[in-house]
Amino acid sequence: MSKEKPSYNMFIVLILQLIFLVLKIKGYIDWGWLWVVSPLWLYVLSVFMVSTVITLSMFFSIRKYITKRIKREKDKQLKFPFGE
């Protein structure tokens, strides 16, 4: 069995979120709720951005591979085995 390392990024986000939440409930900060939950939004946004970049890079690399493959197949079809 392989041991997986825990995600410290999510742990830091949750701790920061908990701190902001406690400070807001206790009245030590007078922020809007949008800013109190901002660590979660930033984490979700970063995951979305990374997954978008990965998806786009995969799409363009597959597109490039398919385009090269089609060009190669067309070049094979244009060659006449017995000449003209």
NORLINZI-V892550 format. One record per backbone hydrogen bond with DSSP energy under -0.5 kcal/mol. NH is the residue of the N-H (numbers start at 1). CO is the residue of the C=O. E is the energy in kcal/mol with one decimal. If there is no record, write none. Layout:
NH/CO/E
NH/CO/E
This chain:
4/2/-0.6
8/6/-1.0
11/7/-1.3
12/8/-2.4
13/9/-2.1
14/10/-2.5
15/11/-2.3
16/12/-2.5
17/13/-2.5
18/14/-2.5
19/15/-2.4
20/16/-2.5
21/17/-2.4
22/18/-2.5
23/19/-2.6
24/20/-2.2
25/21/-2.6
26/22/-2.7
27/23/-0.8
28/23/-1.9
29/23/-1.2
35/32/-0.7
36/32/-1.5
37/33/-2.1
38/35/-0.7
40/37/-0.7
41/37/-1.6
42/38/-2.9
43/39/-1.9
44/40/-2.6
45/41/-2.8
46/42/-2.4
47/43/-2.3
48/44/-2.4
49/45/-2.5
50/46/-2.4
51/47/-2.4
52/48/-2.1
53/49/-2.3
54/50/-2.4
55/51/-2.4
56/52/-2.7
57/53/-2.4
58/54/-2.3
59/55/-2.5
60/56/-2.6
61/57/-2.0
62/58/-2.4
63/59/-2.5
64/60/-2.2
65/61/-2.1
66/62/-2.6
67/63/-2.4
68/64/-2.3
69/65/-2.3
70/66/-2.6
71/67/-2.2
72/68/-2.5
73/69/-2.2
74/70/-2.3
75/71/-2.4
76/72/-1.9
77/73/-1.8
78/74/-1.6
79/75/-0.8
79/76/-0.5
81/79/-0.6
83/80/-0.8
